[in-house]
Amino acid sequence: MESKDDARDRGGDLPLMAEVARYFKDQAFMCAKDEGLEVVFDDFVNEHAAAFANDAETREEGHSFEFTELHGEYLRLFEKATERVLEVAGGTREQFAAECRAALRGGTRPDGE
């Protein structure tokens, strides 16, 4: 996990995980209903909801390739938002991934506690 010295070297006081977590929390709770990142994800859900409408009743096994494609598109939206936060925080995707792996191994929280 990134040390406080590493965070200072890239210009931040918090680990990257904390920066990303704070951004998504702020986007979810601090923005008005018609602004912020939540709108992007709500728009995606509203645009593709019909694809899932009758899935439980009609699916015989597994998920359709369409669902796999939609999941990939959703992940790309999330990754784009995460990369924007990393860029602003002065970190890299690799640093963020290393922090996430370390947190999974050590059970630490994004806020460093």
SEZA-699522 format. One record per atom (N, C-alpha, C): x, y, z; residue number from 0; atom name; residue in one letter. Coordinates in steps of 0.2 Angstrom, whole numbers, plus 5000, padded with zeros to 4 digits. Each point is the difference from the previous one (the first is absolute). Example, Ala and Ser with C-alpha at 12.3 -4.5 7.8 and 13.67 -1.06 7.14 Angstrom:
% residues 2
+------+-------+------+-----+----+----+
! east ! north !   up !   i ! at ! aa !
+------+-------+------+-----+----+----+
! 5066 !  4972 ! 5039 !   0 !  N !  A !
! 4996 !  5006 ! 5000 !   0 ! CA !  A !
! 5004 !  5006 ! 5000 !   0 !  C !  A !
! 4998 !  5005 ! 4996 !   1 !  N !  S !
! 5004 !  5006 ! 5001 !   1 ! CA !  S !
! 4996 !  5005 ! 5003 !   1 !  C !  S !
+------+-------+------+-----+----+----+
% end
This chain:
% residues 113
+------+-------+------+-----+----+----+
! east ! north !   up !   i ! at ! aa !
+------+-------+------+-----+----+----+
! 5004 !  4994 ! 5000 !   0 !  N !  M !
! 4996 !  5006 ! 5000 !   0 ! CA !  M !
! 5004 !  5006 ! 5000 !   0 !  C !  M !
! 4998 !  5005 ! 4997 !   1 !  N !  E !
! 5004 !  5007 ! 4999 !   1 ! CA !  E !
! 5001 !  5002 ! 5007 !   1 !  C !  E !
! 5006 !  5003 ! 5002 !   2 !  N !  S !
! 5001 !  5003 ! 5006 !   2 ! CA !  S !
! 4998 !  5007 ! 5000 !   2 !  C !  S !
! 5000 !  5004 ! 5005 !   3 !  N !  K !
! 4999 !  5007 ! 5001 !   3 ! CA !  K !
! 5005 !  5004 ! 4996 !   3 !  C !  K !
! 5006 !  4997 ! 5000 !   4 !  N !  D !
! 5005 !  5004 ! 4996 !   4 ! CA !  D !
! 4999 !  4999 ! 4992 !   4 !  C !  D !
! 4998 !  4994 ! 4998 !   5 !  N !  D !
! 4998 !  4999 ! 4993 !   5 ! CA !  D !
! 4994 !  5005 ! 4998 !   5 !  C !  D !
! 4995 !  5001 ! 5005 !   6 !  N !  A !
! 4994 !  5004 ! 4998 !   6 ! CA !  A !
! 5003 !  5007 ! 5000 !   6 !  C !  A !
! 5004 !  5002 ! 5004 !   7 !  N !  R !
! 5003 !  5007 ! 5000 !   7 ! CA !  R !
! 5004 !  5001 ! 4993 !   7 !  C !  R !
! 5004 !  4995 ! 4998 !   8 !  N !  D !
! 5004 !  5000 ! 4994 !   8 ! CA !  D !
! 4995 !  5002 ! 4994 !   8 !  C !  D !
! 4994 !  4997 ! 5000 !   9 !  N !  R !
! 4996 !  5001 ! 4994 !   9 ! CA !  R !
! 4995 !  5006 ! 5001 !   9 !  C !  R !
! 5001 !  5004 ! 5006 !  10 !  N !  G !
! 4997 !  5006 ! 5002 !  10 ! CA !  G !
! 4993 !  4999 ! 5004 !  10 !  C !  G !
! 4999 !  4994 ! 5002 !  11 !  N !  G !
! 4994 !  4999 ! 5004 !  11 ! CA !  G !
! 5002 !  4998 ! 5007 !  11 !  C !  G !
! 4995 !  5001 ! 5005 !  12 !  N !  D !
! 5001 !  4998 ! 5007 !  12 ! CA !  D !
! 4997 !  4993 ! 5001 !  12 !  C !  D !
! 4995 !  4998 ! 4996 !  13 !  N !  L !
! 4997 !  4994 ! 5001 !  13 ! CA !  L !
! 5002 !  4994 ! 4995 !  13 !  C !  L !
! 4999 !  4994 ! 5002 !  14 !  N !  P !
! 5002 !  4995 ! 4995 !  14 ! CA !  P !
! 4995 !  5000 ! 4995 !  14 !  C !  P !
! 5002 !  4998 ! 4994 !  15 !  N !  L !
! 4995 !  5000 ! 4994 !  15 ! CA !  L !
! 4994 !  4997 ! 5001 !  15 !  C !  L !
! 5000 !  4994 ! 5004 !  16 !  N !  M !
! 4993 !  4997 ! 5001 !  16 ! CA !  M !
! 4995 !  5005 ! 5004 !  16 !  C !  M !
! 5003 !  5004 ! 5004 !  17 !  N !  A !
! 4996 !  5005 ! 5004 !  17 ! CA !  A !
! 4998 !  5005 ! 4996 !  17 !  C !  A !
! 5004 !  5003 ! 4995 !  18 !  N !  E !
! 4998 !  5005 ! 4995 !  18 ! CA !  E !
! 4994 !  4997 ! 4996 !  18 !  C !  E !
! 5001 !  4994 ! 4997 !  19 !  N !  V !
! 4995 !  4998 ! 4996 !  19 ! CA !  V !
! 4993 !  4999 ! 5004 !  19 !  C !  V !
! 5001 !  4997 ! 5006 !  20 !  N !  A !
! 4994 !  4998 ! 5004 !  20 ! CA !  A !
! 4996 !  5007 ! 5002 !  20 !  C !  A !
! 5004 !  5005 ! 5001 !  21 !  N !  R !
! 4997 !  5007 ! 5002 !  21 ! CA !  R !
! 4997 !  5003 ! 4994 !  21 !  C !  R !
! 5003 !  4999 ! 4994 !  22 !  N !  Y !
! 4997 !  5003 ! 4994 !  22 ! CA !  Y !
! 4993 !  4996 ! 4999 !  22 !  C !  Y !
! 5000 !  4994 ! 5000 !  23 !  N !  F !
! 4993 !  4996 ! 4998 !  23 ! CA !  F !
! 4995 !  5002 ! 5006 !  23 !  C !  F !
! 5002 !  5000 ! 5006 !  24 !  N !  K !
! 4996 !  5002 ! 5006 !  24 ! CA !  K !
! 4997 !  5007 ! 4998 !  24 !  C !  K !
! 5004 !  5005 ! 4999 !  25 !  N !  D !
! 4998 !  5007 ! 4999 !  25 ! CA !  D !
! 4995 !  5000 ! 4994 !  25 !  C !  D !
! 5002 !  4996 ! 4995 !  26 !  N !  Q !
! 4995 !  5000 ! 4994 !  26 ! CA !  Q !
! 4994 !  4997 ! 5001 !  26 !  C !  Q !
! 4999 !  4995 ! 5005 !  27 !  N !  A !
! 4994 !  4997 ! 5002 !  27 ! CA !  A !
! 4996 !  5004 ! 5004 !  27 !  C !  A !
! 5003 !  5003 ! 5005 !  28 !  N !  F !
! 4996 !  5004 ! 5005 !  28 ! CA !  F !
! 5001 !  5007 ! 5000 !  28 !  C !  F !
! 5004 !  5003 ! 4997 !  29 !  N !  M !
! 5001 !  5008 ! 5000 !  29 ! CA !  M !
! 4997 !  5003 ! 4994 !  29 !  C !  M !
! 4999 !  4997 ! 4995 !  30 !  N !  C !
! 4997 !  5003 ! 4994 !  30 ! CA !  C !
! 4993 !  5000 ! 5000 !  30 !  C !  C !
! 4997 !  5005 ! 4996 !  31 !  N !  A !
! 4993 !  5000 ! 4999 !  31 ! CA !  A !
! 4998 !  4994 ! 4996 !  31 !  C !  A !
! 4993 !  4999 ! 5000 !  32 !  N !  K !
! 4998 !  4994 ! 4996 !  32 ! CA !  K !
! 5002 !  5001 ! 4992 !  32 !  C !  K !
! 5000 !  5006 ! 4998 !  33 !  N !  D !
! 5001 !  5000 ! 4992 !  33 ! CA !  D !
! 5007 !  5002 ! 4998 !  33 !  C !  D !
! 5005 !  4998 ! 5005 !  34 !  N !  E !
! 5007 !  5002 ! 4998 !  34 ! CA !  E !
! 5004 !  4994 ! 5003 !  34 !  C !  E !
! 5007 !  5000 ! 4998 !  35 !  N !  G !
! 5005 !  4996 ! 5003 !  35 ! CA !  G !
! 5000 !  4993 ! 4996 !  35 !  C !  G !
! 5004 !  4996 ! 5003 !  36 !  N !  L !
! 5001 !  4993 ! 4997 !  36 ! CA !  L !
! 4994 !  4996 ! 5000 !  36 !  C !  L !
! 4996 !  5001 ! 5005 !  37 !  N !  E !
! 4994 !  4996 ! 5001 !  37 ! CA !  E !
! 4996 !  5000 ! 4993 !  37 !  C !  E !
! 4999 !  5006 ! 4997 !  38 !  N !  V !
! 4996 !  5001 ! 4994 !  38 ! CA !  V !
! 5003 !  4995 ! 4995 !  38 !  C !  V !
! 5007 !  5000 ! 4999 !  39 !  N !  V !
! 5002 !  4996 ! 4995 !  39 ! CA !  V !
! 4998 !  4992 ! 5001 !  39 !  C !  V !
! 5000 !  4998 ! 5006 !  40 !  N !  F !
! 4999 !  4993 ! 5001 !  40 ! CA !  F !
! 4992 !  4999 ! 5000 !  40 !  C !  F !
! 4996 !  5005 ! 5002 !  41 !  N !  D !
! 4993 !  5000 ! 5000 !  41 ! CA !  D !
! 4998 !  5000 ! 4992 !  41 !  C !  D !
! 5003 !  5004 ! 4996 !  42 !  N !  D !
! 4998 !  5000 ! 4993 !  42 ! CA !  D !
! 5002 !  4993 ! 4997 !  42 !  C !  D !
! 5005 !  4997 ! 5002 !  43 !  N !  F !
! 5002 !  4994 ! 4997 !  43 ! CA !  F !
! 4995 !  4995 ! 5002 !  43 !  C !  F !
! 4998 !  4999 ! 5006 !  44 !  N !  V !
! 4995 !  4996 ! 5002 !  44 ! CA !  V !
! 4993 !  5001 ! 4997 !  44 !  C !  V !
! 4998 !  5006 ! 4999 !  45 !  N !  N !
! 4994 !  5001 ! 4997 !  45 ! CA !  N !
! 5000 !  4999 ! 4993 !  45 !  C !  N !
! 5006 !  5001 ! 4996 !  46 !  N !  E !
! 5000 !  4998 ! 4993 !  46 ! CA !  E !
! 5000 !  4993 ! 4999 !  46 !  C !  E !
! 5002 !  4996 ! 5005 !  47 !  N !  H !
! 5001 !  4992 ! 4998 !  47 ! CA !  H !
! 4995 !  4996 ! 5005 !  47 !  C !  H !
! 4996 !  5003 ! 5003 !  48 !  N !  A !
! 4995 !  4996 ! 5005 !  48 ! CA !  A !
! 4996 !  4995 ! 4996 !  48 !  C !  A !
! 4998 !  5002 ! 4994 !  49 !  N !  A !
! 4995 !  4996 ! 4997 !  49 ! CA !  A !
! 5004 !  4993 ! 4998 !  49 !  C !  A !
! 5006 !  5000 ! 4999 !  50 !  N !  A !
! 5004 !  4994 ! 4999 !  50 ! CA !  A !
! 4999 !  4995 ! 5005 !  50 !  C !  A !
! 4999 !  5002 ! 5006 !  51 !  N !  F !
! 5000 !  4996 ! 5006 !  51 ! CA !  F !
! 4992 !  4998 ! 5002 !  51 !  C !  F !
! 4996 !  5004 ! 4997 !  52 !  N !  A !
! 4993 !  5000 ! 5003 !  52 ! CA !  A !
! 4997 !  4993 ! 5001 !  52 !  C !  A !
! 5000 !  4995 ! 4995 !  53 !  N !  N !
! 4997 !  4993 ! 5001 !  53 ! CA !  N !
! 5006 !  4995 ! 5001 !  53 !  C !  N !
! 5006 !  5002 ! 5002 !  54 !  N !  D !
! 5005 !  4995 ! 5000 !  54 ! CA !  D !
! 4998 !  4994 ! 5005 !  54 !  C !  D !
! 4998 !  5001 ! 5006 !  55 !  N !  A !
! 4999 !  4995 ! 5004 !  55 ! CA !  A !
! 4995 !  4995 ! 4998 !  55 !  C !  A !
! 4995 !  5002 ! 4996 !  56 !  N !  E !
! 4995 !  4996 ! 4998 !  56 ! CA !  E !
! 5002 !  4996 ! 4993 !  56 !  C !  E !
! 5004 !  5003 ! 4996 !  57 !  N !  T !
! 5002 !  4997 ! 4994 !  57 ! CA !  T !
! 5006 !  4996 ! 4999 !  57 !  C !  T !
! 5005 !  5002 ! 5005 !  58 !  N !  R !
! 5006 !  4997 ! 5000 !  58 ! CA !  R !
! 5000 !  4992 ! 5002 !  58 !  C !  R !
! 5003 !  4996 ! 4996 !  59 !  N !  E !
! 5000 !  4993 ! 5001 !  59 ! CA !  E !
! 5007 !  4998 ! 5004 !  59 !  C !  E !
! 5005 !  5003 ! 4997 !  60 !  N !  E !
! 5007 !  4999 ! 5004 !  60 ! CA !  E !
! 5004 !  5006 ! 4998 !  60 !  C !  E !
! 5005 !  5001 ! 5005 !  61 !  N !  G !
! 5005 !  5005 ! 4999 !  61 ! CA !  G !
! 4997 !  5007 ! 4998 !  61 !  C !  G !
! 5004 !  5005 ! 4998 !  62 !  N !  H !
! 4998 !  5006 ! 4998 !  62 ! CA !  H !
! 5002 !  5001 ! 4992 !  62 !  C !  H !
! 4997 !  5005 ! 4997 !  63 !  N !  S !
! 5001 !  5001 ! 4993 !  63 ! CA !  S !
! 5006 !  5004 ! 4999 !  63 !  C !  S !
! 5002 !  4999 ! 4994 !  64 !  N !  F !
! 5006 !  5004 ! 4998 !  64 ! CA !  F !
! 4999 !  5007 ! 5000 !  64 !  C !  F !
! 4994 !  5002 ! 4999 !  65 !  N !  E !
! 4998 !  5007 ! 5001 !  65 ! CA !  E !
! 5001 !  5003 ! 5007 !  65 !  C !  E !
! 4999 !  4996 ! 5005 !  66 !  N !  F !
! 5001 !  5002 ! 5007 !  66 ! CA !  F !
! 5008 !  5001 ! 5001 !  66 !  C !  F !
! 5004 !  4995 ! 4997 !  67 !  N !  T !
! 5007 !  5001 ! 5001 !  67 ! CA !  T !
! 5002 !  5006 ! 4997 !  67 !  C !  T !
! 4998 !  5002 ! 4994 !  68 !  N !  E !
! 5002 !  5006 ! 4997 !  68 ! CA !  E !
! 4997 !  5006 ! 5004 !  68 !  C !  E !
! 4994 !  5000 ! 5003 !  69 !  N !  L !
! 4998 !  5006 ! 5004 !  69 ! CA !  L !
! 5004 !  5000 ! 5006 !  69 !  C !  L !
! 5002 !  4995 ! 5003 !  70 !  N !  H !
! 5004 !  5000 ! 5006 !  70 ! CA !  H !
! 5007 !  5003 ! 4998 !  70 !  C !  H !
! 5003 !  4998 ! 4995 !  71 !  N !  G !
! 5006 !  5003 ! 4998 !  71 ! CA !  G !
! 5000 !  5008 ! 4999 !  71 !  C !  G !
! 4994 !  5002 ! 4997 !  72 !  N !  E !
! 4999 !  5007 ! 4999 !  72 ! CA !  E !
! 5000 !  5004 ! 5006 !  72 !  C !  E !
! 4996 !  4997 ! 5005 !  73 !  N !  Y !
! 4999 !  5003 ! 5007 !  73 ! CA !  Y !
! 5007 !  5000 ! 5003 !  73 !  C !  Y !
! 5004 !  4995 ! 5000 !  74 !  N !  L !
! 5007 !  5000 ! 5003 !  74 ! CA !  L !
! 5004 !  5005 ! 4997 !  74 !  C !  L !
! 4999 !  5001 ! 4993 !  75 !  N !  R !
! 5004 !  5006 ! 4997 !  75 ! CA !  R !
! 4998 !  5006 ! 5002 !  75 !  C !  R !
! 4994 !  5002 ! 5002 !  76 !  N !  L !
! 4998 !  5006 ! 5003 !  76 ! CA !  L !
! 5003 !  5001 ! 5007 !  76 !  C !  L !
! 5000 !  4995 ! 5004 !  77 !  N !  F !
! 5003 !  5000 ! 5006 !  77 ! CA !  F !
! 5007 !  5001 ! 5000 !  77 !  C !  F !
! 5003 !  4996 ! 4996 !  78 !  N !  E !
! 5008 !  5001 ! 4999 !  78 ! CA !  E !
! 5002 !  5007 ! 4998 !  78 !  C !  E !
! 4996 !  5003 ! 4995 !  79 !  N !  K !
! 5001 !  5007 ! 4998 !  79 ! CA !  K !
! 5000 !  5005 ! 5006 !  79 !  C !  K !
! 4994 !  4999 ! 5004 !  80 !  N !  A !
! 5000 !  5004 ! 5006 !  80 ! CA !  A !
! 5005 !  4999 ! 5005 !  80 !  C !  A !
! 5002 !  4994 ! 5001 !  81 !  N !  T !
! 5006 !  4999 ! 5004 !  81 ! CA !  T !
! 5006 !  5003 ! 4998 !  81 !  C !  T !
! 5002 !  4999 ! 4993 !  82 !  N !  E !
! 5006 !  5002 ! 4997 !  82 ! CA !  E !
! 5000 !  5008 ! 5001 !  82 !  C !  E !
! 4994 !  5003 ! 4999 !  83 !  N !  R !
! 5000 !  5008 ! 5001 !  83 ! CA !  R !
! 5002 !  5002 ! 5007 !  83 !  C !  R !
! 4998 !  4996 ! 5005 !  84 !  N !  V !
! 5001 !  5001 ! 5007 !  84 ! CA !  V !
! 5008 !  4999 ! 5001 !  84 !  C !  V !
! 5002 !  4995 ! 4997 !  85 !  N !  L !
! 5008 !  4998 ! 5001 !  85 ! CA !  L !
! 5004 !  5006 ! 4997 !  85 !  C !  L !
! 4998 !  5002 ! 4994 !  86 !  N !  E !
! 5003 !  5005 ! 4997 !  86 ! CA !  E !
! 5001 !  5007 ! 5004 !  86 !  C !  E !
! 4994 !  5002 ! 5003 !  87 !  N !  V !
! 4999 !  5006 ! 5004 !  87 ! CA !  V !
! 5005 !  4999 ! 5006 !  87 !  C !  V !
! 5000 !  4994 ! 5003 !  88 !  N !  A !
! 5003 !  4998 ! 5006 !  88 ! CA !  A !
! 5008 !  4999 ! 4999 !  88 !  C !  A !
! 5002 !  5000 ! 4994 !  89 !  N !  G !
! 5007 !  4999 ! 4998 !  89 ! CA !  G !
! 5002 !  4993 ! 5001 !  89 !  C !  G !
! 4996 !  4995 ! 5000 !  90 !  N !  G !
! 5002 !  4993 ! 5000 !  90 ! CA !  G !
! 4999 !  4997 ! 4993 !  90 !  C !  G !
! 5002 !  4993 ! 5000 !  91 !  N !  T !
! 4999 !  4996 ! 4994 !  91 ! CA !  T !
! 4996 !  4994 ! 5002 !  91 !  C !  T !
! 4997 !  4997 ! 4994 !  92 !  N !  R !
! 4996 !  4994 ! 5000 !  92 ! CA !  R !
! 5004 !  4995 ! 5004 !  92 !  C !  R !
! 5006 !  4999 ! 4999 !  93 !  N !  E !
! 5005 !  4995 ! 5003 !  93 ! CA !  E !
! 5000 !  5001 ! 5007 !  93 !  C !  E !
! 5001 !  5007 ! 5003 !  94 !  N !  Q !
! 5000 !  5001 ! 5007 !  94 ! CA !  Q !
! 4994 !  4998 ! 5003 !  94 !  C !  Q !
! 4994 !  5002 ! 4997 !  95 !  N !  F !
! 4994 !  4999 ! 5003 !  95 ! CA !  F !
! 4999 !  4992 ! 5000 !  95 !  C !  F !
! 5001 !  4996 ! 4995 !  96 !  N !  A !
! 5000 !  4993 ! 5000 !  96 ! CA !  A !
! 5004 !  4997 ! 5006 !  96 !  C !  A !
! 5006 !  5003 ! 5000 !  97 !  N !  A !
! 5004 !  4997 ! 5006 !  97 ! CA !  A !
! 4997 !  5001 ! 5007 !  97 !  C !  A !
! 4997 !  5006 ! 5001 !  98 !  N !  E !
! 4997 !  5002 ! 5006 !  98 ! CA !  E !
! 4994 !  4995 ! 5001 !  98 !  C !  E !
! 4996 !  4999 ! 4995 !  99 !  N !  C !
! 4994 !  4995 ! 5000 !  99 ! CA !  C !
! 5002 !  4993 ! 5002 !  99 !  C !  C !
! 5006 !  4998 ! 4997 ! 100 !  N !  R !
! 5002 !  4993 ! 5002 ! 100 ! CA !  R !
! 5003 !  5000 ! 5007 ! 100 !  C !  R !
! 5003 !  5005 ! 5002 ! 101 !  N !  A !
! 5003 !  5000 ! 5007 ! 101 ! CA !  A !
! 4994 !  5000 ! 5005 ! 101 !  C !  A !
! 4995 !  5004 ! 4998 ! 102 !  N !  A !
! 4994 !  5001 ! 5005 ! 102 ! CA !  A !
! 4996 !  4993 ! 5000 ! 102 !  C !  A !
! 5000 !  4996 ! 4995 ! 103 !  N !  L !
! 4997 !  4994 ! 5000 ! 103 ! CA !  L !
! 5003 !  4995 ! 5004 ! 103 !  C !  L !
! 5007 !  5000 ! 4999 ! 104 !  N !  R !
! 5004 !  4996 ! 5004 ! 104 ! CA !  R !
! 5000 !  5001 ! 5008 ! 104 !  C !  R !
! 5000 !  5007 ! 5001 ! 105 !  N !  G !
! 5000 !  5002 ! 5007 ! 105 ! CA !  G !
! 4994 !  5002 ! 5003 ! 105 !  C !  G !
! 4995 !  5001 ! 4996 ! 106 !  N !  G !
! 4993 !  5001 ! 5003 ! 106 ! CA !  G !
! 5000 !  5008 ! 5002 ! 106 !  C !  G !
! 5004 !  5004 ! 4997 ! 107 !  N !  T !
! 4999 !  5007 ! 5002 ! 107 ! CA !  T !
! 4995 !  5004 ! 4997 ! 107 !  C !  T !
! 4997 !  5005 ! 5003 ! 108 !  N !  R !
! 4995 !  5004 ! 4997 ! 108 ! CA !  R !
! 5003 !  5005 ! 4995 ! 108 !  C !  R !
! 4996 !  5003 ! 4995 ! 109 !  N !  P !
! 5002 !  5005 ! 4996 ! 109 ! CA !  P !
! 5003 !  5006 ! 5003 ! 109 !  C !  P !
! 4997 !  5002 ! 5006 ! 110 !  N !  D !
! 5002 !  5006 ! 5004 ! 110 ! CA !  D !
! 5007 !  4999 ! 5003 ! 110 !  C !  D !
! 5003 !  4994 ! 5000 ! 111 !  N !  G !
! 5006 !  4998 ! 5003 ! 111 ! CA !  G !
! 5000 !  4998 ! 5007 ! 111 !  C !  G !
! 4994 !  4999 ! 5003 ! 112 !  N !  E !
! 4999 !  4997 ! 5006 ! 112 ! CA !  E !
! 5000 !  4993 ! 5001 ! 112 !  C !  E !
+------+-------+------+-----+----+----+
% end
